[in-house]
Amino acid sequence: MRLLPESANRNRGAWSPDGQHVAASDGSHISVFDLRTRRWIFVAAANQASILFWSRTGKYLIYQDVFAAEQPIFRVPVGGGRIEQIVSSRQIPQSDLTGYLLAGLAPDDSPIGSIGRNNSDIYSIDLDWP
């Protein structure tokens, strides 16, 4: 076991499907370590990146910017290219939604989310005390 160079402040590491790269984030910078060149490559910025997920093909990283407005989920091509927003909280039709988190990817690389809801109903309970 060896520590990857310049990895001290990076966390949430995720192995690529081919085992040749490791994606990690220091919170605001998402980078990929190439095991052959032994170098980090910057791929995206975020206010606060979530756990990183690789697409099945290894061509994309999927992540959520949890501190951005509407908590968007993005897909970034690892080899370079345009970052694409694929979903945000605005697309979740729940009036009591307080937030959601990227929890994983479905077999077709669709994001799976865990939804937080704010139950703002107030109830009165009648009790029969002994």
N, CA, C and O atoms as a GROMACS GRO file, in nm:
protein
  520
    1MET      N    1   0.085  -0.116   0.000
    1MET     CA    2   0.000   0.000   0.000
    1MET      C    3   0.090   0.123   0.000
    1MET      O    4   0.187   0.131   0.075
    2ARG      N    5   0.054   0.221  -0.087
    2ARG     CA    6   0.129   0.345  -0.096
    2ARG      C    7   0.034   0.463  -0.098
    2ARG      O    8  -0.075   0.457  -0.156
    3LEU      N    9   0.076   0.570  -0.034
    3LEU     CA   10   0.001   0.694  -0.036
    3LEU      C   11   0.019   0.759  -0.173
    3LEU      O   12   0.132   0.770  -0.223
    4LEU      N   13  -0.090   0.802  -0.234
    4LEU     CA   14  -0.080   0.871  -0.362
    4LEU      C   15  -0.016   1.008  -0.340
    4LEU      O   16  -0.048   1.075  -0.242
    5PRO      N   17   0.074   1.050  -0.429
    5PRO     CA   18   0.137   1.181  -0.412
    5PRO      C   19   0.034   1.294  -0.415
    5PRO      O   20  -0.065   1.288  -0.487
    6GLU      N   21   0.060   1.396  -0.335
    6GLU     CA   22  -0.024   1.516  -0.328
    6GLU      C   23  -0.170   1.485  -0.298
    6GLU      O   24  -0.259   1.553  -0.348
    7SER      N   25  -0.194   1.385  -0.218
    7SER     CA   26  -0.331   1.346  -0.186
    7SER      C   27  -0.373   1.383  -0.044
    7SER      O   28  -0.482   1.347  -0.001
    8ALA      N   29  -0.289   1.455   0.029
    8ALA     CA   30  -0.313   1.483   0.170
    8ALA      C   31  -0.448   1.549   0.198
    8ALA      O   32  -0.513   1.513   0.296
    9ASN      N   33  -0.493   1.642   0.117
    9ASN     CA   34  -0.619   1.712   0.142
    9ASN      C   35  -0.735   1.657   0.060
    9ASN      O   36  -0.846   1.711   0.067
   10ARG      N   37  -0.711   1.553  -0.016
   10ARG     CA   38  -0.818   1.496  -0.098
   10ARG      C   39  -0.883   1.380  -0.024
   10ARG      O   40  -0.817   1.307   0.051
   11ASN      N   41  -1.013   1.364  -0.045
   11ASN     CA   42  -1.084   1.253   0.018
   11ASN      C   43  -1.194   1.203  -0.074
   11ASN      O   44  -1.207   1.248  -0.188
   12ARG      N   45  -1.271   1.110  -0.025
   12ARG     CA   46  -1.381   1.050  -0.100
   12ARG      C   47  -1.332   0.988  -0.231
   12ARG      O   48  -1.395   1.004  -0.335
   13GLY      N   49  -1.221   0.920  -0.224
   13GLY     CA   50  -1.163   0.857  -0.341
   13GLY      C   51  -1.254   0.752  -0.403
   13GLY      O   52  -1.326   0.681  -0.332
   14ALA      N   53  -1.252   0.744  -0.535
   14ALA     CA   54  -1.334   0.646  -0.608
   14ALA      C   55  -1.251   0.590  -0.723
   14ALA      O   56  -1.201   0.665  -0.807
   15TRP      N   57  -1.238   0.458  -0.728
   15TRP     CA   58  -1.163   0.391  -0.835
   15TRP      C   59  -1.244   0.392  -0.964
   15TRP      O   60  -1.365   0.374  -0.962
   16SER      N   61  -1.175   0.412  -1.075
   16SER     CA   62  -1.239   0.404  -1.206
   16SER      C   63  -1.269   0.257  -1.236
   16SER      O   64  -1.204   0.169  -1.180
   17PRO      N   65  -1.365   0.229  -1.323
   17PRO     CA   66  -1.399   0.090  -1.356
   17PRO      C   67  -1.281   0.010  -1.410
   17PRO      O   68  -1.273  -0.111  -1.389
   18ASP      N   69  -1.187   0.076  -1.481
   18ASP     CA   70  -1.072   0.004  -1.536
   18ASP      C   71  -0.956  -0.008  -1.436
   18ASP      O   72  -0.855  -0.072  -1.466
   19GLY      N   73  -0.970   0.054  -1.318
   19GLY     CA   74  -0.867   0.046  -1.216
   19GLY      C   75  -0.742   0.127  -1.244
   19GLY      O   76  -0.642   0.110  -1.176
   20GLN      N   77  -0.746   0.216  -1.343
   20GLN     CA   78  -0.628   0.295  -1.381
   20GLN      C   79  -0.630   0.438  -1.328
   20GLN      O   80  -0.531   0.511  -1.342
   21HIS      N   81  -0.742   0.478  -1.266
   21HIS     CA   82  -0.756   0.615  -1.218
   21HIS      C   83  -0.827   0.616  -1.082
   21HIS      O   84  -0.904   0.526  -1.050
   22VAL      N   85  -0.800   0.720  -1.006
   22VAL     CA   86  -0.869   0.744  -0.881
   22VAL      C   87  -0.921   0.887  -0.884
   22VAL      O   88  -0.844   0.980  -0.906
   23ALA      N   89  -1.049   0.905  -0.862
   23ALA     CA   90  -1.108   1.039  -0.852
   23ALA      C   91  -1.117   1.075  -0.704
   23ALA      O   92  -1.146   0.990  -0.621
   24ALA      N   93  -1.091   1.201  -0.673
   24ALA     CA   94  -1.100   1.247  -0.535
   24ALA      C   95  -1.126   1.397  -0.535
   24ALA      O   96  -1.113   1.464  -0.638
   25SER      N   97  -1.164   1.448  -0.418
   25SER     CA   98  -1.197   1.588  -0.407
   25SER      C   99  -1.143   1.643  -0.276
   25SER      O  100  -1.136   1.573  -0.175
   26ASP      N  101  -1.105   1.770  -0.279
   26ASP     CA  102  -1.071   1.839  -0.154
   26ASP      C  103  -1.191   1.919  -0.106
   26ASP      O  104  -1.179   2.004  -0.018
   27GLY      N  105  -1.306   1.893  -0.164
   27GLY     CA  106  -1.429   1.965  -0.133
   27GLY      C  107  -1.468   2.056  -0.246
   27GLY      O  108  -1.582   2.051  -0.294
   28SER      N  109  -1.375   2.140  -0.290
   28SER     CA  110  -1.408   2.235  -0.396
   28SER      C  111  -1.341   2.206  -0.530
   28SER      O  112  -1.379   2.262  -0.632
   29HIS      N  113  -1.243   2.119  -0.530
   29HIS     CA  114  -1.174   2.082  -0.655
   29HIS      C  115  -1.181   1.931  -0.673
   29HIS      O  116  -1.144   1.855  -0.584
   30ILE      N  117  -1.230   1.888  -0.788
   30ILE     CA  118  -1.240   1.746  -0.821
   30ILE      C  119  -1.127   1.713  -0.918
   30ILE      O  120  -1.112   1.779  -1.021
   31SER      N  121  -1.050   1.611  -0.885
   31SER     CA  122  -0.935   1.574  -0.966
   31SER      C  123  -0.932   1.424  -0.986
   31SER      O  124  -0.994   1.348  -0.911
   32VAL      N  125  -0.860   1.383  -1.088
   32VAL     CA  126  -0.841   1.241  -1.119
   32VAL      C  127  -0.692   1.212  -1.120
   32VAL      O  128  -0.614   1.284  -1.183
   33PHE      N  129  -0.653   1.108  -1.049
   33PHE     CA  130  -0.513   1.065  -1.046
   33PHE      C  131  -0.495   0.954  -1.148
   33PHE      O  132  -0.565   0.853  -1.144
   34ASP      N  133  -0.400   0.973  -1.239
   34ASP     CA  134  -0.368   0.873  -1.340
   34ASP      C  135  -0.254   0.788  -1.285
   34ASP      O  136  -0.145   0.839  -1.260
   35LEU      N  137  -0.278   0.659  -1.266
   35LEU     CA  138  -0.178   0.572  -1.207
   35LEU      C  139  -0.057   0.551  -1.298
   35LEU      O  140   0.052   0.521  -1.249
   36ARG      N  141  -0.075   0.567  -1.428
   36ARG     CA  142   0.039   0.551  -1.520
   36ARG      C  143   0.133   0.672  -1.515
   36ARG      O  144   0.254   0.655  -1.506
   37THR      N  145   0.078   0.793  -1.522
   37THR     CA  146   0.161   0.914  -1.521
   37THR      C  147   0.193   0.961  -1.379
   37THR      O  148   0.284   1.041  -1.358
   38ARG      N  149   0.117   0.909  -1.281
   38ARG     CA  150   0.132   0.945  -1.139
   38ARG      C  151   0.110   1.095  -1.118
   38ARG      O  152   0.180   1.160  -1.040
   39ARG      N  153   0.008   1.149  -1.188
   39ARG     CA  154  -0.025   1.292  -1.177
   39ARG      C  155  -0.174   1.310  -1.157
   39ARG      O  156  -0.255   1.230  -1.202
   40TRP      N  157  -0.208   1.419  -1.086
   40TRP     CA  158  -0.346   1.460  -1.069
   40TRP      C  159  -0.386   1.550  -1.185
   40TRP      O  160  -0.308   1.635  -1.228
   41ILE      N  161  -0.509   1.532  -1.235
   41ILE     CA  162  -0.564   1.615  -1.341
   41ILE      C  163  -0.692   1.678  -1.287
   41ILE      O  164  -0.784   1.607  -1.247
   42PHE      N  165  -0.698   1.810  -1.286
   42PHE     CA  166  -0.817   1.881  -1.241
   42PHE      C  167  -0.929   1.861  -1.343
   42PHE      O  168  -0.906   1.876  -1.463
   43VAL      N  169  -1.051   1.827  -1.295
   43VAL     CA  170  -1.162   1.808  -1.389
   43VAL      C  171  -1.283   1.899  -1.363
   43VAL      O  172  -1.359   1.927  -1.456
   44ALA      N  173  -1.303   1.946  -1.239
   44ALA     CA  174  -1.420   2.030  -1.211
   44ALA      C  175  -1.404   2.101  -1.077
   44ALA      O  176  -1.324   2.061  -0.992
   45ALA      N  177  -1.483   2.207  -1.060
   45ALA     CA  178  -1.489   2.281  -0.934
   45ALA      C  179  -1.630   2.274  -0.879
   45ALA      O  180  -1.726   2.258  -0.954
   46ALA      N  181  -1.642   2.286  -0.747
   46ALA     CA  182  -1.773   2.283  -0.682
   46ALA      C  183  -1.766   2.366  -0.554
   46ALA      O  184  -1.658   2.391  -0.502
   47ASN      N  185  -1.881   2.410  -0.505
   47ASN     CA  186  -1.885   2.473  -0.373
   47ASN      C  187  -1.848   2.370  -0.267
   47ASN      O  188  -1.765   2.395  -0.180
   48GLN      N  189  -1.911   2.253  -0.277
   48GLN     CA  190  -1.881   2.138  -0.191
   48GLN      C  191  -1.924   2.013  -0.265
   48GLN      O  192  -2.043   1.985  -0.279
   49ALA      N  193  -1.828   1.938  -0.313
   49ALA     CA  194  -1.858   1.816  -0.390
   49ALA      C  195  -1.901   1.703  -0.300
   49ALA      O  196  -1.849   1.686  -0.189
   50SER      N  197  -1.997   1.626  -0.348
   50SER     CA  198  -2.044   1.507  -0.278
   50SER      C  199  -1.948   1.391  -0.304
   50SER      O  200  -1.839   1.411  -0.358
   51ILE      N  201  -1.989   1.273  -0.266
   51ILE     CA  202  -1.918   1.152  -0.304
   51ILE      C  203  -1.916   1.147  -0.457
   51ILE      O  204  -2.012   1.185  -0.522
   52LEU      N  205  -1.805   1.099  -0.512
   52LEU     CA  206  -1.789   1.091  -0.657
   52LEU      C  207  -1.825   0.952  -0.706
   52LEU      O  208  -1.794   0.852  -0.642
   53PHE      N  209  -1.891   0.947  -0.820
   53PHE     CA  210  -1.928   0.820  -0.882
   53PHE      C  211  -1.879   0.818  -1.026
   53PHE      O  212  -1.892   0.917  -1.098
   54TRP      N  213  -1.823   0.706  -1.068
   54TRP     CA  214  -1.781   0.686  -1.207
   54TRP      C  215  -1.896   0.626  -1.287
   54TRP      O  216  -1.972   0.543  -1.236
   55SER      N  217  -1.909   0.669  -1.412
   55SER     CA  218  -2.004   0.602  -1.502
   55SER      C  219  -1.953   0.461  -1.530
   55SER      O  220  -1.835   0.432  -1.508
   56ARG      N  221  -2.040   0.374  -1.577
   56ARG     CA  222  -2.000   0.236  -1.606
   56ARG      C  223  -1.883   0.229  -1.704
   56ARG      O  224  -1.796   0.143  -1.691
   57THR      N  225  -1.882   0.318  -1.800
   57THR     CA  226  -1.776   0.317  -1.903
   57THR      C  227  -1.646   0.381  -1.854
   57THR      O  228  -1.542   0.361  -1.915
   58GLY      N  229  -1.652   0.456  -1.745
   58GLY     CA  230  -1.535   0.526  -1.695
   58GLY      C  231  -1.507   0.657  -1.768
   58GLY      O  232  -1.403   0.718  -1.744
   59LYS      N  233  -1.596   0.699  -1.855
   59LYS     CA  234  -1.576   0.823  -1.930
   59LYS      C  235  -1.621   0.947  -1.853
   59LYS      O  236  -1.578   1.058  -1.884
   60TYR      N  237  -1.707   0.929  -1.752
   60TYR     CA  238  -1.764   1.042  -1.679
   60TYR      C  239  -1.752   1.024  -1.528
   60TYR      O  240  -1.748   0.912  -1.477
   61LEU      N  241  -1.746   1.138  -1.458
   61LEU     CA  242  -1.764   1.142  -1.314
   61LEU      C  243  -1.896   1.210  -1.288
   61LEU      O  244  -1.930   1.309  -1.352
   62ILE      N  245  -1.971   1.158  -1.193
   62ILE     CA  246  -2.098   1.218  -1.155
   62ILE      C  247  -2.083   1.262  -1.010
   62ILE      O  248  -2.036   1.185  -0.926
   63TYR      N  249  -2.124   1.385  -0.981
   63TYR     CA  250  -2.112   1.439  -0.846
   63TYR      C  251  -2.222   1.541  -0.823
   63TYR      O  252  -2.284   1.590  -0.918
   64GLN      N  253  -2.246   1.572  -0.697
   64GLN     CA  254  -2.344   1.674  -0.660
   64GLN      C  255  -2.271   1.789  -0.594
   64GLN      O  256  -2.178   1.768  -0.516
   65ASP      N  257  -2.313   1.910  -0.625
   65ASP     CA  258  -2.262   2.028  -0.555
   65ASP      C  259  -2.362   2.057  -0.444
   65ASP      O  260  -2.461   2.127  -0.465
   66VAL      N  261  -2.336   2.004  -0.325
   66VAL     CA  262  -2.434   2.005  -0.218
   66VAL      C  263  -2.460   2.143  -0.158
   66VAL      O  264  -2.565   2.163  -0.097
   67PHE      N  265  -2.368   2.239  -0.174
   67PHE     CA  266  -2.389   2.372  -0.118
   67PHE      C  267  -2.437   2.473  -0.223
   67PHE      O  268  -2.460   2.589  -0.190
   68ALA      N  269  -2.451   2.432  -0.347
   68ALA     CA  270  -2.499   2.523  -0.451
   68ALA      C  271  -2.652   2.532  -0.446
   68ALA      O  272  -2.719   2.443  -0.394
   69ALA      N  273  -2.705   2.640  -0.499
   69ALA     CA  274  -2.851   2.656  -0.507
   69ALA      C  275  -2.910   2.538  -0.584
   69ALA      O  276  -2.860   2.502  -0.691
   70GLU      N  277  -3.015   2.481  -0.532
   70GLU     CA  278  -3.089   2.368  -0.592
   70GLU      C  279  -3.007   2.238  -0.594
   70GLU      O  280  -3.049   2.141  -0.657
   71GLN      N  281  -2.893   2.234  -0.528
   71GLN     CA  282  -2.811   2.114  -0.512
   71GLN      C  283  -2.799   2.031  -0.640
   71GLN      O  284  -2.837   1.914  -0.642
   72PRO      N  285  -2.746   2.090  -0.747
   72PRO     CA  286  -2.742   2.020  -0.875
   72PRO      C  287  -2.646   1.900  -0.877
   72PRO      O  288  -2.549   1.894  -0.802
   73ILE      N  289  -2.679   1.806  -0.964
   73ILE     CA  290  -2.592   1.691  -0.991
   73ILE      C  291  -2.536   1.711  -1.132
   73ILE      O  292  -2.609   1.743  -1.225
   74PHE      N  293  -2.405   1.691  -1.144
   74PHE     CA  294  -2.335   1.714  -1.269
   74PHE      C  295  -2.270   1.587  -1.321
   74PHE      O  296  -2.242   1.493  -1.247
   75ARG      N  297  -2.248   1.588  -1.451
   75ARG     CA  298  -2.172   1.482  -1.518
   75ARG      C  299  -2.058   1.551  -1.591
   75ARG      O  300  -2.082   1.638  -1.675
   76VAL      N  301  -1.936   1.512  -1.559
   76VAL     CA  302  -1.819   1.575  -1.619
   76VAL      C  303  -1.739   1.469  -1.696
   76VAL      O  304  -1.709   1.363  -1.642
   77PRO      N  305  -1.705   1.498  -1.822
   77PRO     CA  306  -1.622   1.404  -1.898
   77PRO      C  307  -1.479   1.407  -1.843
   77PRO      O  308  -1.417   1.513  -1.836
   78VAL      N  309  -1.427   1.292  -1.806
   78VAL     CA  310  -1.295   1.285  -1.744
   78VAL      C  311  -1.186   1.326  -1.843
   78VAL      O  312  -1.085   1.383  -1.802
   79GLY      N  313  -1.204   1.298  -1.970
   79GLY     CA  314  -1.105   1.333  -2.071
   79GLY      C  315  -1.111   1.477  -2.117
   79GLY      O  316  -1.039   1.514  -2.210
   80GLY      N  317  -1.195   1.557  -2.055
   80GLY     CA  318  -1.212   1.697  -2.095
   80GLY      C  319  -1.341   1.716  -2.171
   80GLY      O  320  -1.389   1.624  -2.238
   81GLY      N  321  -1.397   1.833  -2.162
   81GLY     CA  322  -1.522   1.864  -2.230
   81GLY      C  323  -1.615   1.940  -2.140
   81GLY      O  324  -1.579   1.982  -2.030
   82ARG      N  325  -1.735   1.959  -2.188
   82ARG     CA  326  -1.836   2.040  -2.120
   82ARG      C  327  -1.898   1.966  -2.001
   82ARG      O  328  -1.940   1.851  -2.014
   83ILE      N  329  -1.904   2.033  -1.887
   83ILE     CA  330  -1.973   1.978  -1.770
   83ILE      C  331  -2.122   1.997  -1.791
   83ILE      O  332  -2.168   2.104  -1.832
   84GLU      N  333  -2.198   1.891  -1.764
   84GLU     CA  334  -2.343   1.892  -1.790
   84GLU      C  335  -2.419   1.875  -1.659
   84GLU      O  336  -2.395   1.781  -1.584
   85GLN      N  337  -2.513   1.968  -1.632
   85GLN     CA  338  -2.602   1.950  -1.517
   85GLN      C  339  -2.708   1.850  -1.558
   85GLN      O  340  -2.774   1.869  -1.660
   86ILE      N  341  -2.727   1.744  -1.480
   86ILE     CA  342  -2.824   1.643  -1.519
   86ILE      C  343  -2.952   1.644  -1.435
   86ILE      O  344  -3.054   1.591  -1.478
   87VAL      N  345  -2.948   1.704  -1.317
   87VAL     CA  346  -3.068   1.714  -1.234
   87VAL      C  347  -3.045   1.816  -1.124
   87VAL      O  348  -2.931   1.846  -1.089
   88SER      N  349  -3.155   1.870  -1.070
   88SER     CA  350  -3.147   1.959  -0.954
   88SER      C  351  -3.272   1.937  -0.870
   88SER      O  352  -3.365   1.868  -0.912
   89SER      N  353  -3.274   1.997  -0.752
   89SER     CA  354  -3.390   1.980  -0.663
   89SER      C  355  -3.517   2.037  -0.725
   89SER      O  356  -3.627   1.997  -0.686
   90ARG      N  357  -3.504   2.128  -0.819
   90ARG     CA  358  -3.621   2.187  -0.884
   90ARG      C  359  -3.704   2.081  -0.958
   90ARG      O  360  -3.825   2.098  -0.978
   91GLN      N  361  -3.640   1.973  -0.999
   91GLN     CA  362  -3.710   1.868  -1.074
   91GLN      C  363  -3.780   1.767  -0.984
   91GLN      O  364  -3.843   1.674  -1.034
   92ILE      N  365  -3.770   1.783  -0.854
   92ILE     CA  366  -3.835   1.692  -0.759
   92ILE      C  367  -3.964   1.757  -0.714
   92ILE      O  368  -3.960   1.857  -0.641
   93PRO      N  369  -4.080   1.705  -0.754
   93PRO     CA  370  -4.208   1.770  -0.725
   93PRO      C  371  -4.258   1.742  -0.583
   93PRO      O  372  -4.355   1.669  -0.565
   94GLN      N  373  -4.194   1.800  -0.484
   94GLN     CA  374  -4.235   1.781  -0.345
   94GLN      C  375  -4.237   1.918  -0.279
   94GLN      O  376  -4.136   1.988  -0.278
   95SER      N  377  -4.350   1.957  -0.223
   95SER     CA  378  -4.357   2.088  -0.162
   95SER      C  379  -4.280   2.095  -0.031
   95SER      O  380  -4.239   2.204   0.011
   96ASP      N  381  -4.258   1.983   0.035
   96ASP     CA  382  -4.189   1.986   0.163
   96ASP      C  383  -4.045   1.936   0.154
   96ASP      O  384  -3.989   1.889   0.253
   97LEU      N  385  -3.985   1.945   0.036
   97LEU     CA  386  -3.848   1.902   0.015
   97LEU      C  387  -3.751   1.998   0.084
   97LEU      O  388  -3.757   2.119   0.062
   98THR      N  389  -3.663   1.945   0.168
   98THR     CA  390  -3.560   2.028   0.231
   98THR      C  391  -3.425   2.006   0.165
   98THR      O  392  -3.335   2.088   0.181
   99GLY      N  393  -3.409   1.898   0.093
   99GLY     CA  394  -3.284   1.870   0.026
   99GLY      C  395  -3.280   1.726  -0.020
   99GLY      O  396  -3.369   1.646   0.010
  100TYR      N  397  -3.176   1.695  -0.093
  100TYR     CA  398  -3.156   1.557  -0.136
  100TYR      C  399  -3.007   1.534  -0.156
  100TYR      O  400  -2.930   1.629  -0.171
  101LEU      N  401  -2.966   1.408  -0.154
  101LEU     CA  402  -2.826   1.373  -0.171
  101LEU      C  403  -2.810   1.266  -0.277
  101LEU      O  404  -2.890   1.173  -0.285
  102LEU      N  405  -2.708   1.279  -0.357
  102LEU     CA  406  -2.672   1.177  -0.454
  102LEU      C  407  -2.625   1.055  -0.375
  102LEU      O  408  -2.526   1.062  -0.302
  103ALA      N  409  -2.695   0.943  -0.391
  103ALA     CA  410  -2.664   0.823  -0.314
  103ALA      C  411  -2.597   0.714  -0.397
  103ALA      O  412  -2.536   0.623  -0.341
  104GLY      N  413  -2.608   0.723  -0.528
  104GLY     CA  414  -2.548   0.621  -0.614
  104GLY      C  415  -2.595   0.638  -0.757
  104GLY      O  416  -2.659   0.738  -0.792
  105LEU      N  417  -2.561   0.539  -0.838
  105LEU     CA  418  -2.602   0.540  -0.978
  105LEU      C  419  -2.674   0.410  -1.010
  105LEU      O  420  -2.636   0.303  -0.963
  106ALA      N  421  -2.779   0.420  -1.091
  106ALA     CA  422  -2.850   0.302  -1.141
  106ALA      C  423  -2.765   0.236  -1.249
  106ALA      O  424  -2.668   0.296  -1.294
  107PRO      N  425  -2.798   0.115  -1.291
  107PRO     CA  426  -2.719   0.047  -1.395
  107PRO      C  427  -2.704   0.127  -1.525
  107PRO      O  428  -2.607   0.106  -1.598
  108ASP      N  429  -2.798   0.217  -1.555
  108ASP     CA  430  -2.787   0.300  -1.676
  108ASP      C  431  -2.721   0.435  -1.647
  108ASP      O  432  -2.728   0.526  -1.730
  109ASP      N  433  -2.656   0.448  -1.532
  109ASP     CA  434  -2.588   0.569  -1.486
  109ASP      C  435  -2.682   0.682  -1.445
  109ASP      O  436  -2.635   0.795  -1.425
  110SER      N  437  -2.811   0.658  -1.432
  110SER     CA  438  -2.903   0.758  -1.380
  110SER      C  439  -2.876   0.778  -1.232
  110SER      O  440  -2.850   0.681  -1.160
  111PRO      N  441  -2.882   0.904  -1.184
  111PRO     CA  442  -2.855   0.927  -1.042
  111PRO      C  443  -2.967   0.873  -0.953
  111PRO      O  444  -3.085   0.878  -0.987
  112ILE      N  445  -2.926   0.820  -0.839
  112ILE     CA  446  -3.019   0.776  -0.735
  112ILE      C  447  -3.002   0.871  -0.619
  112ILE      O  448  -2.890   0.894  -0.572
  113GLY      N  449  -3.112   0.928  -0.572
  113GLY     CA  450  -3.105   1.027  -0.464
  113GLY      C  451  -3.177   0.984  -0.339
  113GLY      O  452  -3.270   0.903  -0.344
  114SER      N  453  -3.134   1.038  -0.230
  114SER     CA  454  -3.200   1.022  -0.101
  114SER      C  455  -3.261   1.156  -0.067
  114SER      O  456  -3.190   1.256  -0.055
  115ILE      N  457  -3.392   1.159  -0.051
  115ILE     CA  458  -3.465   1.285  -0.035
  115ILE      C  459  -3.490   1.315   0.113
  115ILE      O  460  -3.531   1.228   0.189
  116GLY      N  461  -3.464   1.441   0.151
  116GLY     CA  462  -3.498   1.489   0.284
  116GLY      C  463  -3.622   1.574   0.275
  116GLY      O  464  -3.633   1.663   0.191
  117ARG      N  465  -3.717   1.546   0.364
  117ARG     CA  466  -3.842   1.621   0.361
  117ARG      C  467  -3.866   1.686   0.496
  117ARG      O  468  -3.824   1.634   0.599
  118ASN      N  469  -3.934   1.799   0.493
  118ASN     CA  470  -3.968   1.872   0.614
  118ASN      C  471  -4.116   1.854   0.640
  118ASN      O  472  -4.200   1.915   0.572
  119ASN      N  473  -4.148   1.773   0.736
  119ASN     CA  474  -4.288   1.752   0.770
  119ASN      C  475  -4.330   1.866   0.862
  119ASN      O  476  -4.296   1.867   0.981
  120SER      N  477  -4.402   1.961   0.806
  120SER     CA  478  -4.437   2.080   0.883
  120SER      C  479  -4.578   2.073   0.944
  120SER      O  480  -4.628   2.174   0.992
  121ASP      N  481  -4.640   1.956   0.941
  121ASP     CA  482  -4.771   1.941   1.004
  121ASP      C  483  -4.754   1.938   1.156
  121ASP      O  484  -4.655   1.886   1.207
  122ILE      N  485  -4.852   1.993   1.226
  122ILE     CA  486  -4.851   1.993   1.372
  122ILE      C  487  -4.973   1.914   1.418
  122ILE      O  488  -5.085   1.938   1.372
  123TYR      N  489  -4.950   1.822   1.510
  123TYR     CA  490  -5.056   1.734   1.557
  123TYR      C  491  -5.076   1.748   1.707
  123TYR      O  492  -4.983   1.781   1.782
  124SER      N  493  -5.196   1.724   1.748
  124SER     CA  494  -5.229   1.715   1.889
  124SER      C  495  -5.268   1.570   1.916
  124SER      O  496  -5.348   1.512   1.844
  125ILE      N  497  -5.211   1.513   2.020
  125ILE     CA  498  -5.243   1.373   2.053
  125ILE      C  499  -5.317   1.370   2.186
  125ILE      O  500  -5.272   1.426   2.286
  126ASP      N  501  -5.434   1.304   2.186
  126ASP     CA  502  -5.509   1.285   2.309
  126ASP      C  503  -5.456   1.163   2.381
  126ASP      O  504  -5.450   1.054   2.325
  127LEU      N  505  -5.416   1.183   2.507
  127LEU     CA  506  -5.362   1.074   2.585
  127LEU      C  507  -5.450   1.048   2.706
  127LEU      O  508  -5.506   1.140   2.764
  128ASP      N  509  -5.461   0.924   2.742
  128ASP     CA  510  -5.529   0.886   2.866
  128ASP      C  511  -5.422   0.848   2.967
  128ASP      O  512  -5.372   0.736   2.969
  129TRP      N  513  -5.390   0.947   3.053
  129TRP     CA  514  -5.287   0.924   3.153
  129TRP      C  515  -5.346   0.845   3.269
  129TRP      O  516  -5.462   0.866   3.306
  130PRO      N  517  -5.269   0.756   3.327
  130PRO     CA  518  -5.320   0.679   3.442
  130PRO      C  519  -5.336   0.764   3.566
  130PRO      O  520  -5.378   0.714   3.670
   0.00000   0.00000   0.00000
